Amino acid sequence: MSDGTRSPHTPQQQRLAWRRLRETLRPRTTVPQVIVGLLCLLVGLSIAAQVRQGDDSLEGASQQELVRLLDESGRHASDLEVENAELDRTLEALRSGREDDVAAQNAAEERLADLEILAGTAPAHGRGIVVSIADPSQGLRAPTLLGVIQELRNAGAEVIQVGEVRVVASTSITTGPDGRLLVDGTRIEAPYEIRAIGDPSVMEPALRIPGGAADSVAGDGGTLAATGDDDIRIEAVVELRAPEHSRVVK
């Protein structure tokens, strides 16, 4: 009677059964498995090489190099701290920007007023002197009058007016066809009056230096007199022309 199982009875049948079992249990290698295996091997080798290289770079470094690396790290940290402090100051300045804006606007307005006076586009008043030049013989030359003005500028005159003409950096003093003096093309009549705002104690003595402005006027047949005043008013202004060729660079 049979129990439902078959067992090899001969040695040949037993060997055949064992061979079939080994073939069944033997792993079968496919192309995808080979590729994945190679990739894993390469990744492992790369990681090992990088770790070994990093260890070797530190292990092979001298004490001086290690100290240098430490110093560089410290300097980098210090630079970051400085930058952080600057950012904090900038933030604080932005927070108090309203007060700073008001102060900056006031300073800009004051600066604008000064520039307008220097440019001759606004009236001015202050301490100064009044210079009167008598010229009975009409012999005063343009270079002589220019020398008086230059002497006043050198002595610290901030604002000057000759007759009814405001004197600025571009002012010209010439002689007309009739021999009369012209200031920026405007004829002035003797006695010539010059108003200058500045320190009277400096400007008046400067005009009387030997060989200076007063002597030059006397050489042309005229006389010069200067009187100090605590409130010299200069009302004449110049009109600025719009530039034709220049443009503001932004």
C-alpha positions as CSV (number, residue, x, y, z in Angstrom):
1,M,0.0,0.0,0.0
2,S,1.3,3.5,-0.8
3,D,1.2,6.6,1.6
4,G,0.9,9.1,-1.3
5,T,4.7,10.0,-1.5
6,R,7.3,8.8,-3.9
7,S,10.9,8.2,-2.9
8,P,13.7,7.2,-5.2
9,H,14.6,3.6,-4.7
10,T,17.7,3.4,-6.8
11,P,21.0,5.4,-6.4
12,Q,20.6,6.9,-9.8
13,Q,17.2,8.2,-9.0
14,Q,18.5,9.7,-5.7
15,R,21.3,11.6,-7.5
16,L,18.9,12.9,-10.1
17,A,16.6,14.2,-7.4
18,W,19.4,16.0,-5.6
19,R,20.6,17.6,-8.8
20,R,17.1,18.9,-9.6
21,L,16.8,20.3,-6.1
22,R,20.2,22.2,-6.4
23,E,19.1,23.7,-9.7
24,T,15.8,24.8,-8.2
25,L,17.5,26.5,-5.2
26,R,20.4,28.1,-7.2
27,P,20.0,32.0,-7.4
28,R,19.5,33.3,-10.9
29,T,21.4,36.5,-11.8
30,T,19.7,39.0,-14.1
31,V,21.1,42.1,-16.0
32,P,19.3,44.6,-13.7
33,Q,20.6,43.0,-10.6
34,V,24.2,43.2,-12.0
35,I,23.8,46.9,-12.8
36,V,22.3,47.7,-9.3
37,G,25.1,45.8,-7.7
38,L,27.8,47.7,-9.6
39,L,26.3,51.1,-8.7
40,C,26.1,50.2,-5.0
41,L,29.8,49.2,-5.2
42,L,30.8,52.5,-6.8
43,V,28.9,54.6,-4.3
44,G,30.5,52.8,-1.4
45,L,34.0,53.2,-2.8
46,S,33.4,57.0,-3.4
47,I,32.2,57.6,0.1
48,A,35.1,55.7,1.6
49,A,37.5,57.7,-0.5
50,Q,36.1,61.0,0.6
51,V,36.1,60.1,4.2
52,R,39.7,58.9,3.9
53,Q,40.7,62.0,2.1
54,G,39.1,64.3,4.7
55,D,40.8,62.4,7.5
56,D,44.1,62.5,5.7
57,S,43.9,66.3,5.1
58,L,43.5,66.9,8.8
59,E,45.8,64.2,10.0
60,G,48.6,65.3,7.7
61,A,48.2,69.0,8.6
62,S,50.9,70.6,10.7
63,Q,50.3,72.4,13.9
64,Q,50.9,75.7,12.2
65,E,48.3,74.9,9.5
66,L,45.8,73.9,12.2
67,V,46.4,77.1,14.1
68,R,45.9,79.1,10.8
69,L,42.6,77.3,10.1
70,L,41.5,78.1,13.7
71,D,42.4,81.7,13.3
72,E,40.6,82.0,10.0
73,S,37.5,80.5,11.6
74,G,37.8,83.1,14.4
75,R,38.2,86.0,12.0
76,H,35.2,84.8,10.0
77,A,33.1,84.7,13.2
78,S,34.4,88.2,14.1
79,D,33.5,89.5,10.7
80,L,30.0,88.1,11.1
81,E,29.7,89.8,14.5
82,V,30.7,93.1,13.0
83,E,28.3,92.8,10.1
84,N,25.5,91.9,12.6
85,A,26.4,95.0,14.6
86,E,26.2,97.2,11.5
87,L,22.9,95.7,10.6
88,D,21.6,96.5,14.1
89,R,22.8,100.1,13.7
90,T,21.1,100.4,10.3
91,L,17.9,99.0,11.8
92,E,18.0,101.5,14.6
93,A,18.7,104.4,12.2
94,L,15.7,103.3,10.1
95,R,13.5,103.2,13.2
96,S,14.5,106.7,14.1
97,G,14.3,107.8,10.5
98,R,11.6,110.4,11.1
99,E,13.8,112.5,13.4
100,D,16.8,112.1,11.1
101,D,14.7,113.2,8.1
102,V,13.6,116.4,9.9
103,A,17.2,117.2,10.8
104,A,18.5,116.4,7.3
105,Q,15.8,118.6,5.8
106,N,16.7,121.5,8.0
107,A,20.4,121.1,7.2
108,A,19.5,121.0,3.5
109,E,17.5,124.1,3.7
110,E,20.3,126.0,5.5
111,R,22.8,124.7,2.9
112,L,20.5,125.9,0.1
113,A,20.2,129.3,1.6
114,D,24.0,129.6,1.8
115,L,24.4,128.5,-1.8
116,E,21.8,130.9,-3.0
117,I,23.7,133.8,-1.3
118,L,27.0,132.6,-2.8
119,A,25.4,132.2,-6.2
120,G,24.0,135.7,-6.0
121,T,20.4,134.6,-6.4
122,A,19.2,135.8,-3.0
123,P,19.6,139.1,-1.1
124,A,21.9,139.2,2.0
125,H,22.8,141.3,4.9
126,G,25.4,141.4,7.6
127,R,28.5,143.1,8.9
128,G,30.7,144.6,6.3
129,I,32.0,147.8,4.8
130,V,31.0,150.4,2.2
131,V,33.7,151.5,-0.2
132,S,33.4,154.8,-2.0
133,I,35.7,155.6,-4.9
134,A,35.8,159.2,-6.2
135,D,37.0,159.6,-9.8
136,P,36.9,163.3,-10.7
137,S,39.0,162.8,-13.8
138,Q,37.2,159.7,-15.1
139,G,40.6,158.0,-15.2
140,L,39.8,154.9,-13.1
141,R,40.6,151.8,-15.2
142,A,38.7,148.5,-15.3
143,P,41.7,146.5,-14.0
144,T,42.0,148.9,-11.0
145,L,38.3,148.4,-10.0
146,L,38.8,144.6,-10.5
147,G,41.8,144.8,-8.2
148,V,39.7,146.4,-5.5
149,I,37.1,143.6,-5.7
150,Q,39.8,140.9,-5.7
151,E,41.3,142.5,-2.6
152,L,38.0,142.4,-0.8
153,R,37.5,138.7,-1.8
154,N,41.0,137.9,-0.6
155,A,40.1,139.6,2.8
156,G,37.1,137.3,3.2
157,A,34.2,139.2,1.6
158,E,31.3,136.8,1.1
159,V,28.9,139.0,-0.8
160,I,29.8,142.0,-3.0
161,Q,27.7,144.6,-4.9
162,V,29.1,147.3,-7.2
163,G,26.6,150.0,-7.8
164,E,23.3,148.1,-8.6
165,V,25.1,145.0,-9.8
166,R,25.6,141.8,-7.8
167,V,29.2,140.5,-8.1
168,V,29.5,136.7,-8.6
169,A,32.2,134.4,-9.9
170,S,31.3,135.2,-13.6
171,T,31.1,138.9,-13.2
172,S,33.1,140.9,-15.8
173,I,34.4,144.5,-15.5
174,T,35.1,146.2,-18.8
175,T,35.3,149.6,-20.4
176,G,32.6,150.8,-22.7
177,P,33.1,152.7,-26.0
178,D,32.6,156.0,-24.2
179,G,35.3,155.1,-21.7
180,R,32.9,154.5,-18.9
181,L,33.2,151.4,-16.6
182,L,30.8,148.5,-17.2
183,V,30.0,145.8,-14.6
184,D,28.4,142.8,-16.4
185,G,27.5,145.2,-19.2
186,T,25.8,147.7,-16.9
187,R,27.3,151.2,-16.8
188,I,28.2,152.5,-13.3
189,E,28.6,156.2,-12.4
190,A,31.2,157.8,-10.2
191,P,31.5,158.0,-7.3
192,Y,31.6,154.2,-7.4
193,E,30.1,152.4,-4.4
194,I,31.0,148.9,-3.4
195,R,29.2,147.1,-0.6
196,A,30.9,144.0,0.8
197,I,29.7,141.7,3.6
198,G,32.4,140.3,5.7
199,D,34.7,141.1,8.7
200,P,35.3,144.9,8.6
201,S,38.4,144.7,10.8
202,V,40.0,142.5,8.1
203,M,38.7,144.0,4.8
204,E,39.3,147.7,5.6
205,P,43.0,147.3,6.5
206,A,43.5,145.0,3.4
207,L,42.5,147.8,1.1
208,R,45.1,150.2,2.5
209,I,48.1,147.8,2.3
210,P,51.0,149.8,0.7
211,G,51.0,149.1,-3.0
212,G,47.5,147.6,-2.8
213,A,44.0,148.7,-3.9
214,A,44.0,152.2,-2.4
215,D,47.3,153.1,-4.0
216,S,46.2,151.7,-7.4
217,V,43.1,153.9,-7.2
218,A,45.2,156.9,-6.4
219,G,47.5,156.1,-9.3
220,D,44.5,156.5,-11.6
221,G,43.6,159.9,-10.1
222,G,40.9,158.7,-7.7
223,T,40.5,158.4,-4.0
224,L,39.2,155.4,-1.9
225,A,37.3,155.6,1.4
226,A,36.0,152.6,3.4
227,T,33.5,152.7,6.3
228,G,32.5,149.8,8.5
229,D,28.9,149.0,9.2
230,D,27.1,146.4,11.3
231,D,24.3,145.9,8.9
232,I,25.2,146.0,5.2
233,R,22.2,145.2,3.0
234,I,22.7,143.8,-0.5
235,E,19.5,143.6,-2.5
236,A,20.8,143.1,-6.0
237,V,20.5,139.6,-7.4
238,V,21.5,137.8,-10.6
239,E,19.2,135.6,-12.7
240,L,20.7,132.2,-13.6
241,R,20.3,131.1,-17.1
242,A,19.1,127.6,-17.9
243,P,21.9,125.3,-19.2
244,E,21.7,124.7,-23.0
245,H,24.1,121.7,-23.3
246,S,24.7,120.2,-19.9
247,R,22.4,117.7,-18.1
248,V,22.2,116.6,-14.5
249,V,23.7,113.1,-14.0
250,K,21.5,110.9,-11.9
